[in-house]
């Protein structure tokens, strides 16, 4: 008995290996299609995979994961929306103060023009 496999057995082994890899790849694609349902996760996985292929230092992967976690936290908590809403409200307040003046004739401050209800845009500015 020799150290090498006969040619028909070797060819069958290579074909079985290729079929196994193909089945695993097909299963992975089907799983990812069902598991990743939002656009942000698809973008993060695309960038993390691309960056992981370009640079392979050991410290790089935790940095990629931390950056993706921070971005997901900002996206899910809608902190950017809150920030830009606050900017819009402050711009409106400054515009109204500039056109009407910051003080009334008796020295009192003007009343806040915003309705302090939970559904209003400026709810976080209301003070009780």
DRENKOLGU-55892 format. One record per residue: x, y, z of N, C-alpha, C in turn; residue number from 0; residue in one letter. Coordinates in pm, 1 decimal. Layout:
R      nxx      nyy      nzz     caxx     cayy     cazz      cxx      cyy      czz num residuo
R        X        Y        Z        X        Y        Z        X        Y        Z NUM       A
...
//
This chain:
R      nxx      nyy      nzz     caxx     cayy     cazz      cxx      cyy      czz num residuo
R     84.2   -117.4      0.0      0.0      0.0      0.0     88.8    123.9      0.0   0       X
R     61.7    217.7    -92.0    144.1    338.0   -105.3     98.2    450.0    -11.9   1       X
R    176.0    557.8    -13.7    144.5    674.0     69.1     42.6    767.5      3.5   2       X
R     16.3    753.0   -122.0    -77.1    841.9   -192.2   -205.9    767.4   -223.9   3       X
R   -311.4    844.9   -239.1   -441.2    788.3   -277.0   -446.2    768.1   -427.6   4       X
R   -522.7    673.8   -470.8   -539.4    658.3   -616.3   -611.1    780.1   -674.6   5       X
R   -588.2    806.0   -802.3   -643.2    924.1   -867.5   -796.5    935.2   -857.2   6       X
R   -874.4    830.4   -880.9  -1020.4    845.5   -869.2  -1065.5    882.2   -727.0   7       X
R   -999.8    828.5   -626.7  -1034.6    860.0   -487.5   -994.6   1003.3   -455.4   8       X
R   -878.9   1047.4   -502.0   -832.9   1183.8   -479.0   -926.6   1285.2   -543.5   9       X
R   -970.3   1258.8   -666.5  -1064.0   1348.2   -735.0  -1197.5   1354.4   -660.8  10       X
R  -1244.5   1240.3   -612.7  -1370.5   1237.0   -537.2  -1358.0   1316.4   -407.6  11       X
R  -1244.3   1306.7   -341.7  -1221.8   1379.5   -217.6  -1223.1   1530.8   -241.9  12       X
R  -1158.3   1575.0   -348.4  -1155.1   1717.6   -380.8  -1295.4   1767.4   -411.4  13       X
R  -1372.4   1689.1   -486.2  -1509.5   1729.3   -521.9  -1599.1   1734.8   -398.4  14       X
R  -1584.1   1638.7   -308.0  -1663.4   1640.2   -184.9  -1627.6   1760.9    -97.8  15       X
R  -1500.3   1794.4    -92.0  -1458.4   1913.0    -16.5  -1518.4   2039.5    -77.0  16       X
R  -1516.0   2051.1   -208.6  -1572.4   2168.7   -274.8  -1723.0   2176.5   -252.0  17       X
R  -1791.5   2063.3   -257.7  -1936.2   2061.6   -233.4  -1967.6   2101.9    -89.3  18       X
R  -1886.8   2056.0      4.5  -1908.3   2091.8    145.2  -1889.9   2241.6    166.3  19       X
R  -1785.7   2298.0    108.5  -1762.4   2442.5    119.8  -1877.9   2519.3     55.9  20       X
R  -1926.5   2473.6    -57.1  -2039.3   2538.7   -123.4  -2165.3   2536.3    -39.3  21       X
R  -2194.2   2422.3     23.6  -2312.6   2411.2    109.7  -2299.2   2503.2    230.6  22       X
R  -2181.5   2510.4    289.1  -2159.2   2599.0    404.2  -2175.7   2745.1    361.8  23       X
R  -2122.1   2782.3    245.2  -2136.2   2919.7    196.8  -2282.2   2953.1    169.2  24       X
R  -2357.0   2861.1    108.4  -2498.9   2883.8     81.5  -2577.0   2900.1    210.9  25       X
R  -2548.3   2819.0    309.4  -2614.3   2830.5    439.6  -2581.4   2964.0    505.5  26       X
R  -2456.6   3006.6    497.6  -2417.1   3134.9    556.3  -2488.9   3250.7    489.1  27       X
R  -2499.8   3248.4    357.0  -2568.2   3355.8    285.2  -2715.8   3359.3    323.8  28       X
R  -2780.2   3243.5    331.8  -2921.0   3239.3    371.9  -2940.3   3287.2    515.5  29       X
R  -2849.5   3250.4    603.8  -2858.7   3294.0    743.3  -2841.0   3444.1    754.7  30       X
R  -2741.8   3498.1    685.7  -2716.5   3642.1    692.1  -2834.2   3719.5    635.1  31       X
R  -2896.2   3667.6    530.2  -3011.8   3735.4    472.3  -3127.1   3748.1    570.3  32       X
R  -3141.0   3652.5    660.5  -3248.5   3657.9    759.6  -3205.0   3725.3    889.5  33       X
R  -3078.1   3718.6    923.2  -3031.2   3770.9   1051.3  -3006.5   3921.4   1047.5  34       X
R  -2957.8   3973.0    937.7  -2927.6   4115.2    926.9  -3044.0   4181.5    855.4  35       X
R  -3123.3   4255.1    932.4  -3244.4   4311.8    873.3  -3238.2   4463.3    855.9  36       X
R  -3141.6   4530.1    917.8  -3135.8   4675.1    901.9  -3012.0   4716.8    821.9  37       X
R  -3021.9   4832.5    763.9  -2917.3   4882.8    673.8  -2788.3   4913.3    748.5  38       X
R  -2799.2   4966.1    869.3  -2678.8   5001.8    945.1  -2591.7   4879.0    970.2  39       X
R  -2653.7   4767.3   1007.7  -2575.8   4646.0   1033.6  -2508.9   4595.5    906.8  40       X
R  -2578.4   4601.3    795.3  -2516.6   4560.7    667.9  -2395.1   4647.7    636.2  41       X
R  -2408.4   4778.4    656.5  -2296.4   4869.7    628.1  -2179.7   4841.6    721.8  42       X
R  -2208.6   4821.4    851.0  -2101.1   4794.1    946.9  -2028.9   4664.0    915.5  43       X
R  -2102.6   4561.2    877.0  -2039.4   4433.5    842.9  -1956.4   4447.3    716.1  44       X
R  -2006.1   4522.5    619.2  -1929.8   4544.9    496.4  -1797.4   4615.8    526.8  45       X
R  -1803.0   4724.2    603.7  -1680.2   4796.5    635.7  -1586.8   4716.0    725.3  46       X
R  -1641.9   4645.5    823.8  -1557.0   4565.8    912.4  -1488.5   4453.4    834.7  47       X
R  -1561.2   4389.0    743.9  -1499.6   4284.1    662.0  -1391.9   4338.9    570.4  48       X
R  -1420.0   4452.6    507.9  -1320.1   4514.4    419.5  -1196.6   4559.4    495.6  49       X
R  -1217.5   4624.9    610.1  -1103.2   4668.7    689.8  -1025.7   4550.2    746.1  50       X
R  -1096.8   4444.0    783.1  -1029.2   4324.9    834.6   -944.6   4256.8    729.1  51       X
R   -985.7   4263.8    602.3   -904.4   4204.0    495.3   -783.9   4290.7    461.4  52       X
R   -797.7   4422.9    476.4   -688.2   4512.7    439.2   -577.0   4517.8    543.8  53       X
R   -613.8   4507.9    670.5   -514.6   4523.5    776.6   -540.7   4417.8    881.7  54       X
R   -440.3   4338.7    917.3   -463.9   4222.6   1002.9   -384.6   4226.1   1133.1  55       X
R   -374.0   4339.7   1196.3   -308.8   4345.1   1327.8   -408.1   4298.4   1434.6  56       X
R   -357.4   4238.8   1540.4   -445.4   4184.7   1643.6   -522.8   4292.4   1717.8  57       X
R   -464.6   4411.6   1736.6   -534.3   4517.9   1808.1   -643.6   4581.4   1723.7  58       X
R   -641.0   4556.8   1593.4   -731.4   4624.4   1500.2   -875.0   4574.8   1513.9  59       X
R   -895.2   4446.8   1539.9  -1029.8   4391.0   1547.3  -1109.3   4443.7   1666.8  60       X
R  -1051.1   4453.3   1786.4  -1128.1   4516.5   1895.1  -1160.9   4663.5   1867.2  61       X
R  -1071.5   4733.8   1798.1  -1100.2   4873.2   1762.5  -1217.7   4880.8   1665.4  62       X
R  -1220.6   4792.8   1566.4  -1332.0   4789.2   1471.4  -1462.2   4757.4   1544.2  63       X
R  -1458.7   4658.9   1634.3  -1579.9   4620.9   1706.7  -1626.3   4732.6   1799.0  64       X
R  -1533.8   4800.6   1865.0  -1570.8   4911.1   1953.6  -1630.7   5027.2   1875.6  65       X
R  -1570.6   5059.6   1761.7  -1623.8   5168.1   1678.8  -1763.1   5133.2   1626.2  66       X
R  -1782.6   5008.5   1586.1  -1914.7   4966.4   1537.9  -2016.9   4968.9   1650.6  67       X
R  -1976.9   4930.0   1771.5  -2069.3   4933.3   1885.4  -2108.1   5076.8   1919.9  68       X
R  -2011.3   5168.2   1916.6  -2040.8   5308.6   1943.5  -2134.3   5367.0   1838.7  69       X
R  -2108.5   5336.0   1712.5  -2195.0   5384.9   1605.0  -2336.5   5329.3   1618.2  70       X
R  -2348.5   5202.1   1653.3  -2480.2   5141.5   1671.2  -2552.9   5204.2   1789.4  71       X
R  -2481.2   5232.6   1896.8  -2542.4   5296.9   2012.8  -2594.2   5435.7   1976.9  72       X
R  -2513.8   5513.2   1906.4  -2556.4   5646.8   1863.9  -2677.1   5636.7   1773.0  73       X
R  -2676.8   5540.6   1682.1  -2787.8   5524.6   1587.1  -2915.6   5480.1   1658.5  74       X
R  -2904.2   5381.3   1747.2  -3022.8   5327.6   1813.6  -3082.4   5423.0   1915.9  75       X
R  -2998.4   5498.0   1984.4  -3049.7   5592.6   2083.4  -3095.3   5723.8   2018.4  76       X
R  -3071.8   5738.6   1890.3  -3110.8   5857.0   1812.5  -3053.7   5986.1   1872.2  77       X
R  -2926.8   5977.5   1914.8  -2862.4   6093.5   1973.2  -2838.4   6202.4   1870.4  78       X
R  -2809.1   6164.6   1745.9  -2789.2   6266.6   1643.2  -2919.1   6339.9   1613.4  79       X
R  -3031.0   6268.0   1612.5  -3159.8   6331.7   1589.6  -3190.2   6429.5   1701.8  80       X
R  -3165.0   6389.4   1825.1  -3186.8   6477.5   1939.1  -3096.8   6600.7   1930.7  81       X
R  -2972.8   6579.8   1891.4  -2878.6   6691.3   1880.2  -2924.8   6792.7   1775.7  82       X
R  -2962.3   6742.7   1656.5  -3003.7   6834.7   1551.8  -3138.9   6897.7   1580.6  83       X
R  -3227.5   6828.8   1650.6  -3354.0   6888.2   1692.0  -3328.4   7000.3   1791.5  84       X
R  -3237.2   6978.3   1884.7  -3202.7   7082.7   1981.0  -3143.2   7204.1   1910.4  85       X
R  -3058.8   7181.4   1810.9  -3003.5   7293.8   1735.2  -3113.3   7372.8   1665.4  86       X
R  -3209.6   7302.8   1604.5  -3319.5   7371.4   1536.8  -3401.5   7454.8   1634.8  87       X
R  -3429.3   7398.0   1752.1  -3509.0   7469.8   1851.2  -3433.8   7592.3   1901.2  88       X
R  -3304.2   7577.7   1928.9  -3226.5   7691.8   1975.8  -3217.2   7800.8   1869.0  89       X
R  -3207.2   7761.1   1742.5  -3205.1   7860.3   1635.0  -3337.4   7935.2   1627.8  90       X
R  -3448.4   7862.5   1644.4  -3579.3   7928.5   1643.1  -3593.9   8024.7   1759.7  91       X
R  -3546.8   7983.0   1877.8  -3555.1   8070.3   1995.3  -3470.5   8194.9   1974.7  92       X
R  -3349.0   8179.7   1924.8  -3262.5   8296.7   1901.4  -3321.6   8388.4   1795.8  93       X
R  -3383.1   8328.4   1694.2  -3445.4   8410.1   1589.9  -3562.4   8489.3   1647.4  94       X
R  -3644.4   8426.5   1732.6  -3757.7   8497.4   1792.8  -3710.5   8601.8   1892.2  95       X
R  -3606.5   8572.0   1968.7  -3553.4   8671.8   2062.3  -3493.3   8789.7   1988.5  96       X
R  -3430.7   8762.7   1875.6  -3371.0   8870.6   1798.0  -3475.1   8961.9   1736.2  97       X
R  -3588.8   8907.5   1699.1  -3691.1   8990.9   1634.8  -3779.4   9061.5   1736.2  98       X
R  -3798.2   9005.3   1857.1  -3887.0   9067.1   1955.5  -3812.3   9130.1   2071.0  99       X
R  -3683.0   9106.8   2082.8  -3607.7   9157.8   2196.9  -3607.5   9055.6   2308.1 100       X
R  -3506.5   9061.1   2392.2  -3495.8   8960.9   2496.7  -3572.9   9000.6   2622.1 101       X
R  -3608.3   9126.8   2637.9  -3678.9   9172.7   2758.6  -3802.6   9252.2   2718.3 102       X
R  -3901.8   9242.6   2803.1  -4020.1   9327.0   2786.0  -3992.6   9463.1   2847.4 103       X
R  -4084.3   9553.9   2829.5  -4067.0   9688.2   2884.5  -4056.9   9689.9   3035.5 104       X
R  -4121.5   9596.6   3105.0  -4116.4   9595.0   3251.5  -3996.6   9516.8   3305.1 105       X
R  -3908.4   9468.1   3217.9  -3788.0   9398.0   3261.2  -3805.2   9248.1   3273.5 106       X
R  -3924.8   9195.4   3248.3  -3944.5   9051.7   3259.0  -3906.4   8983.5   3128.4 107       X
R  -3873.0   8855.2   3138.5  -3837.5   8778.1   3020.1  -3963.6   8737.9   2945.4 108       X
R  -3955.0   8719.8   2813.5  -4072.5   8676.9   2737.9  -4109.5   8533.0   2771.0 109       X
R  -4235.4   8499.8   2752.9  -4284.7   8364.6   2778.7  -4231.6   8269.9   2671.6 110       X
R  -4203.8   8145.9   2708.1  -4156.4   8046.4   2612.8  -4267.6   8017.8   2512.6 111       X
R  -4240.3   8030.6   2382.2  -4345.8   8012.2   2282.4  -4379.1   7866.9   2253.9 112       X
R  -4308.5   7773.8   2315.9  -4327.8   7632.8   2284.5  -4424.3   7567.5   2381.8 113       X
R  -4502.2   7476.5   2331.0  -4596.2   7401.6   2412.8  -4519.8   7285.1   2475.0 114       X
R  -4526.4   7273.5   2604.9  -4450.0   7170.7   2675.4  -4534.4   7045.1   2691.5 115       X
R  -4555.3   6975.8   2583.4  -4625.9   6848.7   2584.4  -4527.9   6740.1   2542.6 116       X
R  -4552.3   6615.7   2583.4  -4458.0   6507.9   2548.7  -4437.2   6490.3   2398.9 117       X
R  -4533.4   6525.1   2315.8  -4518.8   6506.9   2171.6  -4458.3   6627.3   2101.6 118       X
R  -4435.7   6736.1   2174.5  -4383.8   6855.7   2108.5  -4235.6   6841.7   2079.0 119       X
R  -4189.8   6920.6   1984.0  -4050.4   6915.0   1938.6  -3954.5   6962.6   2046.6 120       X
R  -3996.5   7057.8   2126.6  -3908.6   7119.8   2226.8  -3940.2   7071.5   2366.7 121       X
R  -3990.6   6951.7   2383.7  -4029.3   6902.0   2515.6  -3911.1   6900.1   2610.9 122       X
R  -3792.0   6867.9   2562.6  -3675.7   6857.1   2650.6  -3628.7   6993.4   2699.8 123       X
R  -3678.8   7104.2   2641.3  -3642.3   7238.3   2687.9  -3733.5   7289.7   2798.4 124       X
R  -3845.9   7225.3   2817.4  -3945.1   7272.4   2915.1  -3896.6   7243.2   3056.5 125       X
R  -3915.2   7340.1   3141.9  -3875.9   7325.0   3283.2  -4001.1   7330.5   3367.8 126       X
R  -4009.1   7240.3   3463.1  -4125.4   7239.5   3554.1  -4092.6   7310.2   3682.3 127       X
//
